[in-house]
Amino acid sequence: MSNELIRLENVSKSFPGVKALDDVSFSINKGEVHALVGENGAGKSTLIKILAGVQKPDEGGKVFVENELVDIKTVGESRDLGINVIYQDLSLFTNLSIGENIIVESFTKKIVSWKKMWKEGNEILEKLDVDLNLKETLGNVSLAQQQLVAIARALSFKSKLLIMDEPTSALSTNEVNKLYKIIDTLKEEGISILFISHKFEDIFRVAETVTVFRDGKHIDTKRLDEVDESSLIQMMVGRQVNYLERLGKTDKHQGQPILEVKQLSKDRYFKDINFKLHKGEVLGFTGLIGAGRSELMHTILGLLKADHGEVLVDGEKTNIRSISDAIAYEFAYVPENRQSQGLILDMSIYENMLIPSLKAMSSRAGFIDQENSVVETESYIQKLDIRPPNLNIHTSNLSGGNQQKVVIAKWIARHPKLLILDEPTNGVDVGAKVEIHKLIREMADRGIGVIVISSELPEVLSVSDRLIVMRRGRIVMDILNTSEITQEKIMQESLLGVPIQKAGVND
């Protein structure tokens, strides 16, 4: 008797000017955690949409569920077959309660039994060992808790295959470990999981099998004990990828600071924050999710109003009350949530790229310099390897990683004085991650001050000249020499540390 749950045979999918999937064949077994990896634009998102009933494969492609040939035409038909997707953007209703989000299927019935709905919701949360109030509005809880609600909702549909798209991208270390345990529980119950991630530590922890896509093609399927990170990268990108070496102490923090923050406080988020950013310096911020890093940057940018303290630019006190004020000071900001804060999804790559630079790209009469703006956009499409390389495609049709590249490109194109990047490589493949890191270093070399917020310690240690660690709204480490600090030491301070002023070379 076959142990296959899903089998794809000769599945292709073409769009105007691009072949997203090219004759793909592989299978997923029952009760298996099967990883799917590949660069952004490799075809992973298209495969998800085909299995979810959002798109149909080209003629000749076949999808089998439990050895039966199926024709999945709608999302409802996919769910009836036991296939459910937890998308990277979660696709939840933040204005509804947690319970309503979990048992959303009940709303398709003429009569809703609220008693039964709460009971079923609690049973699912108990199975996942998750403590949440079903009547709490979803928008009031953290992104990590929303991730758990998305899993609970998928289980309410009696899933046989659960597709998880970058499930750990917004989770802290503790929350990732919680997700690992949930995946182990689901696997024990015989539920298959297609696990899509750019984080190798996640893949090697949860998966048994890995399938590699490159340029829309199925390159190979291997057991995880047959491969290592190096061989996986080689299959994914078809080339050698060279990471940046850890930088350590430089002279970047000498001279007049571009940005100086003094005693900055915002109730509930952070208190008494002091730091300087100098011209040509990359300053990393890390710490657990909820440490106040993003809120600190939002306050500097005028999105939040400080309760106390001041922000100086080029030695002069500022009164930045909005993003418009921040842009006037030549600040640029790449937000953590690209879809709700970074892009206008129903606009093209070209239009999104143009918005921050309209003034620079326009004549005195207000007419856009079409020729130069197109050349500029195409240069960044090439530099960041945005796929497909079509400046007229809507950003809603791009993979998450390629959307991230567009957000970064549109702000780099402004040639700012200060660039703040919040989780800049979230959902980005290993090859693109290296290119983004190189761009960050290039910008610093041109004299731009760069702040990088990242939960990935290898990232901030390799790309930063100096590193600040935050915990519960306070700075607990200000590291002058990243080459003399370990990931373990940073995690210890993030979890247990008390506020101190300097670390690293001054220890």
Buried (B, 14 or more C-beta within 10 A) or exposed (E): EEEBBBBBBEBBBBEEEBBBBBBBEBBBBBBBBBBBBBBBBBBBBBBBBBBBBBBBBBEEBBBBBBEEEBEBEEBEBBBBBBBBBBBBBBEBBEEBBBBBBBBBBBEEEEEEEEEEBBBBBBEBBEBBEBEBEBEBBBEEBBBBBBBBBBBBBBBBBEBBBBBBBBBBBBBBBEBBEBBBEBBEEBBEEEBBBBBBBBBBEBBBBBBBBBBBBBBBBBBBBBEBEEBEEEEBBBBBBEEEBEEBEBBBBBEBBEEEBBBBBBEBBBEEBBBBBEBBBBBBBBBBBBBBBBBBBBBBBBBBBBBBEBBEBEBBBEEEEBEBEEBEBBBEBBBBBBBBBBBEEBBEBEBBBBBBBBEBBEEBBBEEEEEBEEEEBBEBBBEBBEBBBBBBBBBEBBBEBBBBBBBBBBBBBBBBBBBBBBBBBBBBBBBBBBBBBBBBBBBBBEBBEEEBBBBBBBBBBEBBBBBBBBBBBBBBBBBBBBBBBBEBBEEEBBBBBBEEBEBBEEBBEEE
